[in-house]
Amino acid sequence: MSIEANEEGVLLSIITINYNGISDTCNLLNSIPLIEQFEIIVVDNASMKNEASVIRQRYPTVKVISSNRNLGFAGGNNLGIKAAKGQFLLFINNDTYLIGTTTEKINSLQVLIDRLESSPSIGIVCPKIRFAWGNKPIQYAGYTPLSRITLRNKSIGFGEEDHGQYDIPHPTPYAHGAAMMVKREAIERVGQMPECFFLYYEELDWSMMFTRAGYNIWYDPACTVFHKESQSTGQDSPLKTYYISRNRLLLAQRNMSIPIRYISYCYLIGLVALRDIARHLINRRKDLLDATTQGIKDFFKSHYGYKEFKHKQT
């Protein structure tokens, strides 16, 4: 099935965030097919160097939005939403890329659009996501349900070689933030991404918002995206540690009812956080120790800025 563009001529808006990652962003842009029905939006989240102007010069057809401060993952994408004209919006990490011929890429993106159009109850669809290293193992083929107390779940197929074992589309409880396509009309009904998270867990919270509004989320492997993973924050950085420590508590606060919420707090602080603190002490990682404790403190103080955390460390 082929879907025509809207009155403004835009079928799909492809939105990505750039933050000190121009090399990854350019690799992604080089992999996206350029056709009249697609628009590409890059939101520069206050990169240290003027990377927005470089992107404008290299890619004159790309719409570049410069933010004068780092708005985080959700805030940056929300800027993109406001500028987007498409009937469908593809949110895709800048450290990802597509492979194949131009026709194959267009067809795979069309499949995601077709999936969204197949039912009014489908609000989000995600492609198969594979890591970009080694033999490119699977990162995401849908999610299992989240435990209400531990807030743990599993990414289906994680770390497995792709032999086509997850090539059947199916509903999934949550979208993956690295690549997710959303109906514009669904966003208008549900609301934009929750900016209180700044970084990490916002796509899980947004997925729950969609579910509460009556929408389903689907995984469709007819499109595959390759992901380099954590290029902008690092695999074991204070930034990542801080926000994961804080935001898993915030996720419980926003989505779990009393008394489950408080049982979850006890588990996340009394077991998970203490385990993390012990590991950081053993490894002599004071930076990660401080990030963990500060994340918990800031959750209870309702402080949402990493700038404050960094300031306390200097």
N, C-alpha and C positions, 0 to 999 in steps of 0.2 A: 504494500500500500504506500502511496506517495502523498505527502501532505503539502499543500501549497502554503506559501508565506502569507503573512497578514498584509493589511493595507499598506504598511510601511515597507513591505518587501523583505522583512526579516522573519525567518522561521525559527532560527536557533541563535541564542546569544551564548557565547562561550566565555566564561569569566574565570580569570586566574589572578592570584595575588603574587606580587613581586616584593620581596624584602631582602635586599642585599644578595640577590640570587640571579643576576642578569644572565649568566651563562646557562643555567637551567631553564630560565624563562625563554631564552632564544631557542634552545633546543626544542622546547614544547611548541613554540610558535612555528618553527620550521616543519613540525610534524602535522600541523593542523591544515586540512584542506581549505583553500580559499575559494569560496563560491559566493555568488551574490546573495543567496538566501541565509548565509551565516554571517554574524558579526562577532568580532573578537574584542574583548575588553580586558585590559590589563590594569589592575589597581596597584599602584606603587605605594607601599605602606611606609613612607618616610625612610627610604633607604639612605644609608650614610652618604653615598655618592649620588650624583644626579643621574640615576639609572633610567628614570622616566624619559629624559630627553634623548638618551641613546636609543631606547626602544622606539620612540617616535621617529627618529631619523632612519633606523633600519627597517621599520615596518610602518610605512605611511598609511596603510589601510586599517591599522589597528587603532582602536580607541583607547587612549592611555589617560588614566585618571590619577592625579598626584594628590596624595594626602599629606598634609603638613605634620601629621603625627601618626604613630603606629596604632592603628585601630584594632589590631589583632585579626584573627582569621574571620570571625563573624562580622566584625565591623567593616573590614575591607570588602568582604563579599556583599554586604548590604549596600555599600557604595556602588558596587557593580550592578546590583539589582535595580537601584534607582536610575541608572543610566541605560539599562538594557531595554531593547525594543522587541525582543523575540517572544514568540508564543511559548517557547520552551527555553529553559536556562540550564546550561551545563556548567556546574562548578567543578573545576579541575585543578589539582595542585600544580604549581609551576615545576615541580621536580618529577613530572610524569611525561610520557610521550605516547604517541600512536605509531603503529607500524603498518606497512602495506602500501599498495598503490593508492593514488588519490581516489579512484573509484571504490576500492575496498573500504577505505576510511569513511567516505561519505555514506556508503551502504550500511556500515556498522553503526554509525550515528543515527541513520534513518531507522534502524531496527529499534533503538531506544525510544525514538519518537513514536514509532508504531506501537510499542508496548504501552506508553503513556496514553495514547489515543484509543487503545483497545477497550478501555473501561473508564467511566467517570470516577470510579472509586480509587484508581491508581494515581497517586500524587507524586511519587518518586520512583525512579528506576536507576539501578547501579549496574555498571558493566562488571565483567570479571576483572580483577586486578591482580597482576603478577609483579613480583619483584624484578628489578632491572638488572640484577647481578647474577653471576653463575649461570646455572641452567634455567634461570627465570622461574623459580617456584611460585606457586600460588600464594597470594596474600589474602585474597578475599573472594569467596564464592557464596556470599550471604553470611548472616550471623545466626547464632543460636540465641534463645531468649536470655535476658539479663536476670541474674539472681537479685531479688529485691533487697537482700541483706548484704551480700558480699559485693554486689554491683559487678560481678564477673560474668563474662560470657566468652564464647569462642568464635573465632572467625573460621568458617567452614573451609576446609582444604588448606589451612595455613601451613606453609612449609613443604607441601607435597609437590612432586613433579606433576606437570599438567599432561595427563594422558587422555583428556576428554571425559574424565569421570564426573565432572561437574558442569556438563554442557546442556543440562536441562533447565530452562527458566523456572523460577519458583518465587513465591512470596518470601519475604524476610522481615524480621522485626525492625531492623535498623539499616539505615544507609551508611555508606562509608564516605568520609569526608574527602578522600583523595579524588573521587570522581562520582558525581551524582547529578542526574538530570531531573529537573522539576518542572511541573506545569506552572506557568505564570498565574493562572486562575487559582491554583491551590495555594500559592504563596500569598495572594491577596486575601484569601480566606483564613489561612493559618497564622500568617505574620512572618516577619523576617527572622533571620537567625538570632538567637539570644546572645547579645553582646556581653553579658555579665561574665561569660566564661573566658573571653579574650583568646584563649588558646587551649585546645584539647577538650573533649567531651561535648562540644557544642552540637556536633552532628547527631549524637545520641539523644540529646535533649530535644533537638529539632524534630528528630524522628518520632519521639513520643508526642510532641505537639501535633504532628500530622496524624498519628494514630488516634489521638483523642478527638480530633476533628472528623474522624470517620474515613480517613484515607488509608490505602494499603501501600506498601513499599515492595518493589520487586527487584530481583536479581535477574539479569539477562546476559548470558555469556556470549551472545552473538557479537558483542563488542568487547574488546580486551584493551586495557590500559596498563602500561608498564610504569612502575613506581620505584624511584630511587630511594625514597624513605628518609625523612628527617634530615634533609640537606640544610635547611635553614636554621634549625634549633640544635642539631647534634643529638646523637643517640643517648648520651649520658651527661646532659648539661644541667646546670642549676636552673636555667629557664624552664626546661621541660619538667624537672623534678618539682619545682615550685608549683607550677600550674596543675600537674597531676595530683599532687598532695592536696591542693585546695579544691580543685574542681570535682573530684569524686565525692567530696562532702557536699558541694553545691548541687550536684546532680541528685543526691539523696534528698536534700532539702526541698528541691523543686518538684520532685516526682514521686516521693514515697509518703504515704500517710502515717500519721502517728498511730501506734507506737513503733511501726516498722522503721521509720526514719531514725529514731533514737537507738534502736538496736543496731542499725547500720552504722551510725556514728561510733558506737562502742567497738564494733568490729574493725572499722577503718582506722580508728585511732589506737585502740588498745592492742590490736594484733598487727595490722598491716604497717602502720606508721612506726610502731616500735621495732618491728622487724627491719624496716628500711633504715631507721636510725642506727640500729646495732650494726648493720652492714656497712654504713658510711663510717662509723667509728673504727671498725676493723680495718677498712680500706684507707683510713686516714683522709677521707674526703670531707673536710670541714665545709667546703662550699656546698656540697650536696646535703650535708647535715643541716646547715643553716637554711637552705632552700626548703627542706622538708618541714622544719619547725615553723618557719615564717609563713609557709603556705597554710598550715593549720591555724596559726594565730590570726592571719588575715581573714580567713573564712569566718571566724567567730567575731572579728571586728567589722566584718563586711567591707574590708578593704579590697579593691579589685585591681590595683595597679602594680605592675612589676617594677615600675620606676621607683616606687617607694621601697620595695624590697632591695633593689640595687643600692639605693641611697644609704640604707642602713648597714650595708656591707663595706662602705667606703669611709 
